[in-house]
Amino acid sequence: MSTPEDEQDEVDRIVEAWQRERGDLEVTPLHVLSRVSRLARHLDLARGSAFAQHRLEGWEFDVLSALRRAGAPYELSPGQLVKQMLVTSGTMTNRVDRLERRGLVHRKPRPGDRRGVIVGLTQEGRKVVDSAMADLLDRERELLAELPEGERRQLAELLRRLLLPFEP
């Protein structure tokens, strides 16, 4: 794949170097997956910056957004949170404890089950996650600004096809 010098990115240079050094290897997957990897890093940085403005870590946003997406009254069981976050129950307990100390979530007894609890967003938690989400979307739009809408939809569909085999 030949690209004009002024339009080359770092992946083009990496691929060319591997082709030069190991011409016996088929390096074409690097054209796609190295770019996905590099974009993921830029997305992580943008997300970290958006969350930092709201004094949130990524995991805090993940828990708060799971509760927000649940819809009113913005509550889930710890088990539902564990399933969505793909963490252990001990990790989730620690995370909920920390968010509760910050006043972003609350616990209440599960109706009909004295041993169970429900985790819910506080008003402050909802305000923080809504603001962080708006800022995150602004940054993500900036990352995609170079692509026209049709190409964004096409890219989304191609990435979905690549991701589906990894989904549960």
N, C-alpha and C positions, 0 to 999 in steps of 0.2 A: 504494500500500500504506500504509494508515494504522495507526499504532501508538500506543497510549497514551503520553503524554509520559514517564511514569515507567518505561516499558519500552523506551524508545528507546536505541539505541547510537549510537556515532559515525557509523557507516555510514548509519543513518537520517537523521542530520542532514546528512551530505554529500549524500545523494541528494535530500533536500528542497531543499537550496541549489541544486543543479544543475537541478532541475525548475523552481525559481523563476527562475533566471538564464537557462536555456536550455530552455524548455518545448518547443522544437522537436526536442529529442534524446530518443531512447528510452534511458533510463538504467537499465532494469530489470536488466541484467547486473551492475551495481554491487552490487545486493542480495546476490548470491552471491559474486562474485569478489573484491570488496573485503573481504568477511568472510574468505574463504580467505586472502587476502594478509595481513590483520591477524593471523589465527590463526597463519599461518606465522611471523610475526615473534615472537609469544609463544612458539611452539614453539622457535624458534632460541634465544631467551633462556633457556628452561628447559633445553634441551640444553646450552648453554654453561655454565650453572651446574652441572649434573650432572657434566659432563666436568671442569670446573675443580676440583671436589672430588677428582678423581683425577689432577690435574696433566696433563690431556689436552687437546689441541686437537681440534676436530671431525674434521679429516682423520686424526689419529692414531687416534681411535676407529673411524673408517671402515675403515682398514686392519686394525686389530686385530680388529674384528668380522667382517670378511670371512674372515680366517684362522680365527677361532673357529667361524664357521658352516660352514666346510669340513669340520668333524668331525675326529676323531682320524686322523692325528697333527697336525692343525691346520697344514697346509702348502699353499701354492699357488706356482705359478711366477710370476715377475714379470709375464709376459704375461697370466696370469689376473687378477692384481691390476689391471693397466692396464685390462682390459676391464670389470671391475666398478666401478672408480673413475672411469672416463671421463677419464683424464688421460694425458699423454704418457709414454713410457717414461723420458725424462729426469727428469720430475717424480717418477715412482714410484721411480726409483733414489735420488733425493735423500731421499724420504720413508723408504724402507727404511733408508738410511744413518743417518738421524737416530733412527729407532726402534731400530736395532741399537746405536747408541752409548748409548742409555738402557737397554739390556738387556731390551727388550720383545720383540724378534724376533731370529732368527739366520738366517744363510745357510749352506747346505751344497751341495756339488756335486750336480747332478742325476745320478742313476744312469744310466749308459750314454751320457752326453753331457758330455764334459769342459768344454765351453764354457758349459753351462747351469747355473743355480743354482735352488734351491728356497728359499723364504722360509717360516720356521715361527715359531710362537709359542714363546717361552720360558715357563717356569713362572710367572715374574713377569708376563709379558705376559698370560697367561691369567687370572691372579688380578686384574689391573687391569681387563681388559675385562669380566670377569664382574661385578665390583663396580660398574663404571660402568654396565653394562647394567641391573642391578637398580635403581640410583638413577634412571636415565633412565625406566624403566618406572613407578616411583613418581610421578615428576613428570608423565608423560604421563597417568597415571590421574587425577591431580588436575585436569589440563586438561579431561578428559572427564567429571568427576564430576557435572556438572549434567544430563547426559543419562542416562535409563534405558537399560538394556542393549539393549532392542529398538530404540530410536532410534539407539544407537551402531552396531548392525549395519546399520540402514537407511542411515545416513549413510556408513558404509564402502562399501556397495554403490553408492550414488550417486556418491561420489568415484571409485571404481574405474571406473565407466562414463565419467566425465569424463576420467580419466587414460589409459585404454587407447589412444586414438588417438595419444598422444604416445610410447608405449612402443615399443621396437624390435621 
